[in-house]
Amino acid sequence: MIEKEKTNEKTNIKKVIAIMSGKGGVGKSSVTSLVATTLNEKGYKVGIMDADITGPSIPKVFGINNKRAKGNDAGINPVITHTGIKVISLNLLIDKEDSPVVWRGPLIANTVKQFYTEVNWGDLDYLLIDLPPGTGDVSLTIMQSLPLDGIIVVSSPQDLVKLIVKKSLNMAKMMNTPVLGIIENMSYFKCPECGKKINIFGESKVEEIAEEMGVDYIASIPIDPEFVELSDEGKIELYGKIKYGLMEDFGDKILSK
Ligand code: ADP
């Protein structure tokens, strides 16, 4: 068993939660951002580590992609969002955000470990880690070497080809990482005219799978054009305020974990 990394002495992180998905495009980064803004609104100190190194999208949705994380001998200072969430992402460290990261797995895995040990996170109630999609190298390194309190698995109805979700859940089990639950994103679309729920990607199976795998079902998030708009404009922090009903419920469920 590999020894878990110790956090550097200047940081005090109470809970570390990684957000995982079986494949890309299901909204893992979006859900990470929503969990972060919800907990932040509830008064908790929150940080996001963007470990999706080759496809980082966290800085963009928070509108901080034009800022740069600065370092000194004491470590790297995360960039702080409009509402006070601390973020670190490779995109905040490289010169041009559109440069591709053409690194091999071990180098990426090392960088991610340094995001934990060498960033001045300060006091945090929650550090959320946005993992790359799938069950590859980086997720393995994080589960092996960082002191995770648990993972949240994000899926979408079409992704609920059971096999893909089960792979993520089984990986967590193999690594003895507790699964806090599953969130289904893009679950349905609510017709703005009649309010009827339309299952664009088919009938949800999230509750069935959660039961079968013995994990908790946390929430279903609808497809929402307003969400895409705010994400594209870098204003994701406004979403929670607009959809407070949904977010309130969502936050309470995460906090009960
Ligand atoms: P992943 O991290 O899984 O690759 P993203 O979070 O980057 O996925 O989301 C992929 C795209 O889908 C983004 O353009 C995002 O704005 C959009 N998206 C995510 N969740 C929703 C939602 N609930 N409603 C509408 N669009 C969404």
py3Dmol code that shows the C-alpha trace and the ligand (Angstrom):
import py3Dmol

protein = """\
ATOM      1  CA  MET A   1       0.000   0.000   0.000  1.00  0.00           C
ATOM      2  CA  ILE A   2       1.381   3.391  -0.979  1.00  0.00           C
ATOM      3  CA  GLU A   3       1.536   5.885   1.838  1.00  0.00           C
ATOM      4  CA  LYS A   4      -0.943   8.720   1.497  1.00  0.00           C
ATOM      5  CA  GLU A   5       0.445  12.195   0.901  1.00  0.00           C
ATOM      6  CA  LYS A   6       0.459  14.489   3.884  1.00  0.00           C
ATOM      7  CA  THR A   7      -0.949  17.915   3.250  1.00  0.00           C
ATOM      8  CA  ASN A   8       1.576  20.714   3.685  1.00  0.00           C
ATOM      9  CA  GLU A   9       1.551  22.278   7.114  1.00  0.00           C
ATOM     10  CA  LYS A  10       0.044  25.551   6.030  1.00  0.00           C
ATOM     11  CA  THR A  11      -3.169  23.895   4.967  1.00  0.00           C
ATOM     12  CA  ASN A  12      -6.059  22.587   6.953  1.00  0.00           C
ATOM     13  CA  ILE A  13      -8.465  20.678   4.730  1.00  0.00           C
ATOM     14  CA  LYS A  14     -11.381  19.033   6.491  1.00  0.00           C
ATOM     15  CA  LYS A  15     -12.908  16.966   3.673  1.00  0.00           C
ATOM     16  CA  VAL A  16     -11.585  15.893   0.283  1.00  0.00           C
ATOM     17  CA  ILE A  17     -14.166  14.731  -2.261  1.00  0.00           C
ATOM     18  CA  ALA A  18     -13.381  13.628  -5.825  1.00  0.00           C
ATOM     19  CA  ILE A  19     -15.951  13.863  -8.615  1.00  0.00           C
ATOM     20  CA  MET A  20     -15.744  11.069 -11.152  1.00  0.00           C
ATOM     21  CA  SER A  21     -17.507  10.021 -14.355  1.00  0.00           C
ATOM     22  CA  GLY A  22     -17.322   6.983 -16.591  1.00  0.00           C
ATOM     23  CA  LYS A  23     -16.883   9.061 -19.731  1.00  0.00           C
ATOM     24  CA  GLY A  24     -16.468  12.661 -20.866  1.00  0.00           C
ATOM     25  CA  GLY A  25     -19.261  15.104 -21.586  1.00  0.00           C
ATOM     26  CA  VAL A  26     -21.743  13.963 -18.947  1.00  0.00           C
ATOM     27  CA  GLY A  27     -21.241  17.147 -16.938  1.00  0.00           C
ATOM     28  CA  LYS A  28     -18.674  16.107 -14.332  1.00  0.00           C
ATOM     29  CA  SER A  29     -16.966  19.530 -14.280  1.00  0.00           C
ATOM     30  CA  SER A  30     -20.353  21.244 -14.257  1.00  0.00           C
ATOM     31  CA  VAL A  31     -21.496  19.185 -11.286  1.00  0.00           C
ATOM     32  CA  THR A  32     -18.189  19.851  -9.488  1.00  0.00           C
ATOM     33  CA  SER A  33     -18.803  23.575  -9.991  1.00  0.00           C
ATOM     34  CA  LEU A  34     -22.399  23.307  -8.800  1.00  0.00           C
ATOM     35  CA  VAL A  35     -21.421  21.377  -5.680  1.00  0.00           C
ATOM     36  CA  ALA A  36     -18.728  23.991  -4.991  1.00  0.00           C
ATOM     37  CA  THR A  37     -21.012  27.000  -5.430  1.00  0.00           C
ATOM     38  CA  THR A  38     -23.749  25.378  -3.362  1.00  0.00           C
ATOM     39  CA  LEU A  39     -21.461  24.583  -0.430  1.00  0.00           C
ATOM     40  CA  ASN A  40     -19.882  28.026  -0.705  1.00  0.00           C
ATOM     41  CA  GLU A  41     -23.284  29.696  -0.589  1.00  0.00           C
ATOM     42  CA  LYS A  42     -24.054  27.741   2.535  1.00  0.00           C
ATOM     43  CA  GLY A  43     -21.033  29.344   4.192  1.00  0.00           C
ATOM     44  CA  TYR A  44     -18.406  26.617   3.841  1.00  0.00           C
ATOM     45  CA  LYS A  45     -14.857  27.322   2.683  1.00  0.00           C
ATOM     46  CA  VAL A  46     -14.426  25.526  -0.625  1.00  0.00           C
ATOM     47  CA  GLY A  47     -11.550  24.783  -2.993  1.00  0.00           C
ATOM     48  CA  ILE A  48     -11.551  23.095  -6.399  1.00  0.00           C
ATOM     49  CA  MET A  49      -8.613  21.149  -7.735  1.00  0.00           C
ATOM     50  CA  ASP A  50      -9.009  20.752 -11.486  1.00  0.00           C
ATOM     51  CA  ALA A  51      -7.360  17.384 -12.094  1.00  0.00           C
ATOM     52  CA  ASP A  52      -8.843  17.085 -15.593  1.00  0.00           C
ATOM     53  CA  ILE A  53      -5.449  18.197 -16.882  1.00  0.00           C
ATOM     54  CA  THR A  54      -5.943  17.647 -20.605  1.00  0.00           C
ATOM     55  CA  GLY A  55      -9.500  19.019 -20.669  1.00  0.00           C
ATOM     56  CA  PRO A  56      -9.662  21.633 -17.914  1.00  0.00           C
ATOM     57  CA  SER A  57     -12.886  23.635 -17.903  1.00  0.00           C
ATOM     58  CA  ILE A  58     -13.213  24.879 -14.328  1.00  0.00           C
ATOM     59  CA  PRO A  59     -11.433  28.276 -14.819  1.00  0.00           C
ATOM     60  CA  LYS A  60     -13.631  29.065 -17.820  1.00  0.00           C
ATOM     61  CA  VAL A  61     -16.992  28.442 -16.137  1.00  0.00           C
ATOM     62  CA  PHE A  62     -15.964  30.600 -13.170  1.00  0.00           C
ATOM     63  CA  GLY A  63     -14.727  33.360 -15.492  1.00  0.00           C
ATOM     64  CA  ILE A  64     -11.196  33.315 -14.056  1.00  0.00           C
ATOM     65  CA  ASN A  65      -9.415  31.958 -17.137  1.00  0.00           C
ATOM     66  CA  ASN A  66      -7.650  35.271 -17.713  1.00  0.00           C
ATOM     67  CA  LYS A  67      -6.058  35.137 -14.236  1.00  0.00           C
ATOM     68  CA  ARG A  68      -2.829  33.363 -13.326  1.00  0.00           C
ATOM     69  CA  ALA A  69      -1.954  31.440 -10.161  1.00  0.00           C
ATOM     70  CA  LYS A  70       1.245  32.884  -8.729  1.00  0.00           C
ATOM     71  CA  GLY A  71       3.820  30.961  -6.768  1.00  0.00           C
ATOM     72  CA  ASN A  72       6.586  31.710  -4.283  1.00  0.00           C
ATOM     73  CA  ASP A  73       8.830  29.643  -2.015  1.00  0.00           C
ATOM     74  CA  ALA A  74       5.856  28.850   0.196  1.00  0.00           C
ATOM     75  CA  GLY A  75       3.898  27.264  -2.669  1.00  0.00           C
ATOM     76  CA  ILE A  76       1.355  28.196  -5.326  1.00  0.00           C
ATOM     77  CA  ASN A  77      -1.531  30.481  -4.462  1.00  0.00           C
ATOM     78  CA  PRO A  78      -4.862  29.355  -5.914  1.00  0.00           C
ATOM     79  CA  VAL A  79      -6.933  31.834  -7.910  1.00  0.00           C
ATOM     80  CA  ILE A  80     -10.001  33.046  -6.016  1.00  0.00           C
ATOM     81  CA  THR A  81     -13.355  33.251  -7.798  1.00  0.00           C
ATOM     82  CA  HIS A  82     -15.887  36.100  -7.539  1.00  0.00           C
ATOM     83  CA  THR A  83     -17.572  34.438  -4.558  1.00  0.00           C
ATOM     84  CA  GLY A  84     -14.403  33.263  -2.809  1.00  0.00           C
ATOM     85  CA  ILE A  85     -13.868  29.701  -4.061  1.00  0.00           C
ATOM     86  CA  LYS A  86     -10.167  28.784  -4.359  1.00  0.00           C
ATOM     87  CA  VAL A  87      -9.269  27.161  -7.679  1.00  0.00           C
ATOM     88  CA  ILE A  88      -6.162  25.536  -9.053  1.00  0.00           C
ATOM     89  CA  SER A  89      -5.941  24.260 -12.611  1.00  0.00           C
ATOM     90  CA  LEU A  90      -3.119  23.771 -15.059  1.00  0.00           C
ATOM     91  CA  ASN A  91      -4.816  26.373 -17.247  1.00  0.00           C
ATOM     92  CA  LEU A  92      -4.143  28.938 -14.512  1.00  0.00           C
ATOM     93  CA  LEU A  93      -0.443  28.117 -14.606  1.00  0.00           C
ATOM     94  CA  ILE A  94       0.361  27.936 -18.319  1.00  0.00           C
ATOM     95  CA  ASP A  95       0.874  30.955 -20.569  1.00  0.00           C
ATOM     96  CA  LYS A  96      -1.823  30.262 -23.085  1.00  0.00           C
ATOM     97  CA  GLU A  97      -5.020  28.518 -22.095  1.00  0.00           C
ATOM     98  CA  ASP A  98      -5.456  27.049 -25.577  1.00  0.00           C
ATOM     99  CA  SER A  99      -2.064  25.291 -25.602  1.00  0.00           C
ATOM    100  CA  PRO A 100      -2.568  21.538 -25.529  1.00  0.00           C
ATOM    101  CA  VAL A 101      -0.971  19.597 -22.700  1.00  0.00           C
ATOM    102  CA  VAL A 102       0.980  16.868 -24.449  1.00  0.00           C
ATOM    103  CA  TRP A 103       2.265  15.074 -21.391  1.00  0.00           C
ATOM    104  CA  ARG A 104       2.466  11.420 -20.601  1.00  0.00           C
ATOM    105  CA  GLY A 105       0.450   9.922 -17.765  1.00  0.00           C
ATOM    106  CA  PRO A 106       3.138   9.848 -15.038  1.00  0.00           C
ATOM    107  CA  LEU A 107       3.915  13.550 -15.460  1.00  0.00           C
ATOM    108  CA  ILE A 108       0.225  14.439 -15.280  1.00  0.00           C
ATOM    109  CA  ALA A 109      -0.197  12.262 -12.196  1.00  0.00           C
ATOM    110  CA  ASN A 110       2.738  14.010 -10.498  1.00  0.00           C
ATOM    111  CA  THR A 111       1.362  17.440 -11.290  1.00  0.00           C
ATOM    112  CA  VAL A 112      -1.946  16.508  -9.737  1.00  0.00           C
ATOM    113  CA  LYS A 113      -0.217  15.324  -6.560  1.00  0.00           C
ATOM    114  CA  GLN A 114       1.577  18.679  -6.393  1.00  0.00           C
ATOM    115  CA  PHE A 115      -1.773  20.430  -6.721  1.00  0.00           C
ATOM    116  CA  TYR A 116      -2.506  18.902  -3.367  1.00  0.00           C
ATOM    117  CA  THR A 117       0.838  19.214  -1.595  1.00  0.00           C
ATOM    118  CA  GLU A 118       2.206  22.470  -2.964  1.00  0.00           C
ATOM    119  CA  VAL A 119      -0.811  24.722  -3.220  1.00  0.00           C
ATOM    120  CA  ASN A 120      -1.501  27.142  -0.389  1.00  0.00           C
ATOM    121  CA  TRP A 121      -5.070  26.001   0.197  1.00  0.00           C
ATOM    122  CA  GLY A 122      -5.206  27.515   3.693  1.00  0.00           C
ATOM    123  CA  ASP A 123      -8.296  26.517   5.669  1.00  0.00           C
ATOM    124  CA  LEU A 124     -10.894  24.589   3.685  1.00  0.00           C
ATOM    125  CA  ASP A 125     -14.040  22.777   4.723  1.00  0.00           C
ATOM    126  CA  TYR A 126     -14.200  21.025   1.353  1.00  0.00           C
ATOM    127  CA  LEU A 127     -11.630  20.390  -1.349  1.00  0.00           C
ATOM    128  CA  LEU A 128     -13.399  19.095  -4.471  1.00  0.00           C
ATOM    129  CA  ILE A 129     -11.302  17.308  -7.066  1.00  0.00           C
ATOM    130  CA  ASP A 130     -12.563  17.305 -10.657  1.00  0.00           C
ATOM    131  CA  LEU A 131     -11.086  14.043 -11.959  1.00  0.00           C
ATOM    132  CA  PRO A 132     -10.497  13.303 -15.640  1.00  0.00           C
ATOM    133  CA  PRO A 133     -13.218  11.104 -17.172  1.00  0.00           C
ATOM    134  CA  GLY A 134     -12.823   7.353 -16.876  1.00  0.00           C
ATOM    135  CA  THR A 135     -10.792   5.118 -14.655  1.00  0.00           C
ATOM    136  CA  GLY A 136      -7.268   5.951 -15.863  1.00  0.00           C
ATOM    137  CA  ASP A 137      -3.900   6.886 -14.466  1.00  0.00           C
ATOM    138  CA  VAL A 138      -4.733  10.167 -12.760  1.00  0.00           C
ATOM    139  CA  SER A 139      -7.816   8.839 -10.972  1.00  0.00           C
ATOM    140  CA  LEU A 140      -5.769   5.875  -9.797  1.00  0.00           C
ATOM    141  CA  THR A 141      -2.986   8.124  -8.482  1.00  0.00           C
ATOM    142  CA  ILE A 142      -5.457  10.339  -6.652  1.00  0.00           C
ATOM    143  CA  MET A 143      -7.275   7.428  -5.061  1.00  0.00           C
ATOM    144  CA  GLN A 144      -3.964   5.855  -4.046  1.00  0.00           C
ATOM    145  CA  SER A 145      -2.125   8.851  -2.763  1.00  0.00           C
ATOM    146  CA  LEU A 146      -4.509  11.566  -1.578  1.00  0.00           C
ATOM    147  CA  PRO A 147      -6.563  11.290   1.611  1.00  0.00           C
ATOM    148  CA  LEU A 148      -9.973  11.124  -0.063  1.00  0.00           C
ATOM    149  CA  ASP A 149     -13.065  11.101   2.130  1.00  0.00           C
ATOM    150  CA  GLY A 150     -15.144   9.879  -0.757  1.00  0.00           C
ATOM    151  CA  ILE A 151     -16.132  10.139  -4.390  1.00  0.00           C
ATOM    152  CA  ILE A 152     -19.277  11.280  -6.137  1.00  0.00           C
ATOM    153  CA  VAL A 153     -20.039   9.608  -9.466  1.00  0.00           C
ATOM    154  CA  VAL A 154     -21.730  11.713 -12.148  1.00  0.00           C
ATOM    155  CA  SER A 155     -23.611  10.043 -14.941  1.00  0.00           C
ATOM    156  CA  SER A 156     -26.245  10.908 -17.483  1.00  0.00           C
ATOM    157  CA  PRO A 157     -29.144   8.727 -18.578  1.00  0.00           C
ATOM    158  CA  GLN A 158     -27.489   7.606 -21.817  1.00  0.00           C
ATOM    159  CA  ASP A 159     -24.277   7.001 -19.938  1.00  0.00           C
ATOM    160  CA  LEU A 160     -26.139   4.675 -17.691  1.00  0.00           C
ATOM    161  CA  VAL A 161     -25.115   1.851 -19.795  1.00  0.00           C
ATOM    162  CA  LYS A 162     -24.618   0.149 -16.502  1.00  0.00           C
ATOM    163  CA  LEU A 163     -21.165  -1.089 -17.378  1.00  0.00           C
ATOM    164  CA  ILE A 164     -19.552   2.354 -17.465  1.00  0.00           C
ATOM    165  CA  VAL A 165     -20.935   3.499 -14.144  1.00  0.00           C
ATOM    166  CA  LYS A 166     -20.171   0.159 -12.566  1.00  0.00           C
ATOM    167  CA  LYS A 167     -16.532   0.472 -13.640  1.00  0.00           C
ATOM    168  CA  SER A 168     -16.171   3.729 -11.720  1.00  0.00           C
ATOM    169  CA  LEU A 169     -17.939   2.319  -8.684  1.00  0.00           C
ATOM    170  CA  ASN A 170     -15.863  -0.850  -8.767  1.00  0.00           C
ATOM    171  CA  MET A 171     -12.643   1.122  -9.045  1.00  0.00           C
ATOM    172  CA  ALA A 172     -13.570   3.072  -5.922  1.00  0.00           C
ATOM    173  CA  LYS A 173     -14.342  -0.184  -4.130  1.00  0.00           C
ATOM    174  CA  MET A 174     -11.014  -1.702  -5.190  1.00  0.00           C
ATOM    175  CA  MET A 175      -9.206   1.353  -3.875  1.00  0.00           C
ATOM    176  CA  ASN A 176     -11.222   1.344  -0.616  1.00  0.00           C
ATOM    177  CA  THR A 177     -12.548   4.828  -1.356  1.00  0.00           C
ATOM    178  CA  PRO A 178     -16.071   5.412  -0.013  1.00  0.00           C
ATOM    179  CA  VAL A 179     -18.701   6.276  -2.630  1.00  0.00           C
ATOM    180  CA  LEU A 180     -20.854   9.131  -1.365  1.00  0.00           C
ATOM    181  CA  GLY A 181     -23.402   8.618  -4.110  1.00  0.00           C
ATOM    182  CA  ILE A 182     -24.440   9.076  -7.737  1.00  0.00           C
ATOM    183  CA  ILE A 183     -25.702  12.284  -9.316  1.00  0.00           C
ATOM    184  CA  GLU A 184     -27.534  11.999 -12.606  1.00  0.00           C
ATOM    185  CA  ASN A 185     -26.967  15.028 -14.809  1.00  0.00           C
ATOM    186  CA  MET A 186     -28.987  16.013 -17.906  1.00  0.00           C
ATOM    187  CA  SER A 187     -31.637  13.826 -16.409  1.00  0.00           C
ATOM    188  CA  TYR A 188     -34.642  15.429 -18.083  1.00  0.00           C
ATOM    189  CA  PHE A 189     -35.824  18.626 -19.714  1.00  0.00           C
ATOM    190  CA  LYS A 190     -38.679  20.574 -18.218  1.00  0.00           C
ATOM    191  CA  CYS A 191     -40.905  22.045 -20.938  1.00  0.00           C
ATOM    192  CA  PRO A 192     -41.000  25.820 -20.345  1.00  0.00           C
ATOM    193  CA  GLU A 193     -44.543  25.942 -21.773  1.00  0.00           C
ATOM    194  CA  CYS A 194     -46.324  23.137 -19.924  1.00  0.00           C
ATOM    195  CA  GLY A 195     -43.826  22.167 -17.190  1.00  0.00           C
ATOM    196  CA  LYS A 196     -43.854  18.528 -18.286  1.00  0.00           C
ATOM    197  CA  LYS A 197     -40.655  16.523 -17.722  1.00  0.00           C
ATOM    198  CA  ILE A 198     -39.264  15.126 -20.987  1.00  0.00           C
ATOM    199  CA  ASN A 199     -36.676  12.341 -20.808  1.00  0.00           C
ATOM    200  CA  ILE A 200     -34.537  13.404 -23.771  1.00  0.00           C
ATOM    201  CA  PHE A 201     -31.877  10.767 -23.162  1.00  0.00           C
ATOM    202  CA  GLY A 202     -34.345   8.083 -22.156  1.00  0.00           C
ATOM    203  CA  GLU A 203     -35.802   6.897 -18.907  1.00  0.00           C
ATOM    204  CA  SER A 204     -33.587   7.467 -15.865  1.00  0.00           C
ATOM    205  CA  LYS A 205     -32.121   4.337 -14.356  1.00  0.00           C
ATOM    206  CA  VAL A 206     -30.041   6.021 -11.688  1.00  0.00           C
ATOM    207  CA  GLU A 207     -32.091   4.865  -8.726  1.00  0.00           C
ATOM    208  CA  GLU A 208     -32.114   1.297 -10.015  1.00  0.00           C
ATOM    209  CA  ILE A 209     -28.330   1.254 -10.426  1.00  0.00           C
ATOM    210  CA  ALA A 210     -27.696   2.931  -7.096  1.00  0.00           C
ATOM    211  CA  GLU A 211     -29.771   0.256  -5.414  1.00  0.00           C
ATOM    212  CA  GLU A 212     -28.121  -2.567  -7.304  1.00  0.00           C
ATOM    213  CA  MET A 213     -24.616  -1.285  -6.477  1.00  0.00           C
ATOM    214  CA  GLY A 214     -25.503  -0.446  -2.886  1.00  0.00           C
ATOM    215  CA  VAL A 215     -24.703   3.278  -3.143  1.00  0.00           C
ATOM    216  CA  ASP A 216     -26.790   6.371  -2.480  1.00  0.00           C
ATOM    217  CA  TYR A 217     -28.653   8.282  -5.159  1.00  0.00           C
ATOM    218  CA  ILE A 218     -28.016  11.965  -4.471  1.00  0.00           C
ATOM    219  CA  ALA A 219     -29.834  14.013  -7.105  1.00  0.00           C
ATOM    220  CA  SER A 220     -31.039  14.402 -10.673  1.00  0.00           C
ATOM    221  CA  ILE A 221     -30.124  17.631 -12.434  1.00  0.00           C
ATOM    222  CA  PRO A 222     -32.201  18.692 -15.441  1.00  0.00           C
ATOM    223  CA  ILE A 223     -30.910  19.880 -18.818  1.00  0.00           C
ATOM    224  CA  ASP A 224     -31.093  23.629 -18.613  1.00  0.00           C
ATOM    225  CA  PRO A 225     -30.160  26.066 -21.418  1.00  0.00           C
ATOM    226  CA  GLU A 226     -29.639  28.783 -18.811  1.00  0.00           C
ATOM    227  CA  PHE A 227     -26.945  26.661 -17.264  1.00  0.00           C
ATOM    228  CA  VAL A 228     -25.011  26.422 -20.555  1.00  0.00           C
ATOM    229  CA  GLU A 229     -25.374  30.150 -21.072  1.00  0.00           C
ATOM    230  CA  LEU A 230     -24.037  31.055 -17.622  1.00  0.00           C
ATOM    231  CA  SER A 231     -21.202  28.498 -17.927  1.00  0.00           C
ATOM    232  CA  ASP A 232     -20.160  29.900 -21.291  1.00  0.00           C
ATOM    233  CA  GLU A 233     -20.166  33.411 -19.859  1.00  0.00           C
ATOM    234  CA  GLY A 234     -18.063  32.352 -16.861  1.00  0.00           C
ATOM    235  CA  LYS A 235     -20.920  33.122 -14.480  1.00  0.00           C
ATOM    236  CA  ILE A 236     -21.709  29.705 -13.082  1.00  0.00           C
ATOM    237  CA  GLU A 237     -21.791  31.160  -9.566  1.00  0.00           C
ATOM    238  CA  LEU A 238     -25.010  32.960 -10.460  1.00  0.00           C
ATOM    239  CA  TYR A 239     -26.792  29.708 -11.259  1.00  0.00           C
ATOM    240  CA  GLY A 240     -27.270  28.663  -7.648  1.00  0.00           C
ATOM    241  CA  LYS A 241     -28.933  31.979  -6.884  1.00  0.00           C
ATOM    242  CA  ILE A 242     -31.318  31.602  -9.788  1.00  0.00           C
ATOM    243  CA  LYS A 243     -32.223  27.957  -9.160  1.00  0.00           C
ATOM    244  CA  TYR A 244     -32.153  28.168  -5.408  1.00  0.00           C
ATOM    245  CA  GLY A 245     -34.782  25.503  -4.829  1.00  0.00           C
ATOM    246  CA  LEU A 246     -32.834  22.868  -6.698  1.00  0.00           C
ATOM    247  CA  MET A 247     -29.498  23.884  -5.200  1.00  0.00           C
ATOM    248  CA  GLU A 248     -30.776  24.022  -1.629  1.00  0.00           C
ATOM    249  CA  ASP A 249     -31.932  20.441  -1.751  1.00  0.00           C
ATOM    250  CA  PHE A 250     -28.779  19.363  -3.537  1.00  0.00           C
ATOM    251  CA  GLY A 251     -26.500  21.025  -0.978  1.00  0.00           C
ATOM    252  CA  ASP A 252     -28.304  19.465   1.963  1.00  0.00           C
ATOM    253  CA  LYS A 253     -27.877  16.007   0.471  1.00  0.00           C
ATOM    254  CA  ILE A 254     -24.139  16.518  -0.069  1.00  0.00           C
ATOM    255  CA  LEU A 255     -23.724  17.895   3.452  1.00  0.00           C
ATOM    256  CA  SER A 256     -25.483  14.902   4.948  1.00  0.00           C
ATOM    257  CA  LYS A 257     -22.729  12.658   3.544  1.00  0.00           C
TER     258      LYS A 257
END
"""
ligand_1 = """\
27
ADP
P -17.543 16.722 -18.421
O -16.781 17.401 -17.312
O -18.232 15.489 -17.954
O -16.716 16.474 -19.641
P -18.900 19.263 -18.699
O -19.247 19.591 -17.297
O -17.729 19.982 -19.306
O -18.719 17.701 -18.882
O -20.230 19.506 -19.568
C -20.247 19.288 -20.967
C -21.163 20.317 -21.608
O -22.509 20.098 -21.215
C -20.831 21.757 -21.218
O -20.995 22.576 -22.347
C -21.880 22.104 -20.159
O -22.192 23.486 -20.123
C -23.074 21.271 -20.626
N -23.916 20.848 -19.495
C -23.550 20.158 -18.409
N -24.587 19.938 -17.593
C -25.670 20.535 -18.161
C -27.054 20.675 -17.794
N -27.543 20.146 -16.684
N -27.850 21.362 -18.636
C -27.375 21.866 -19.780
N -26.103 21.763 -20.180
C -25.226 21.102 -19.386
"""
view = py3Dmol.view(width=600, height=400)
view.addModel(protein, "pdb")
view.setStyle({"model": 0}, {"cartoon": {"style": "trace"}})
view.addModel(ligand_1, "xyz")
view.setStyle({"model": 1}, {"stick": {}})
view.zoomTo()
view.show()
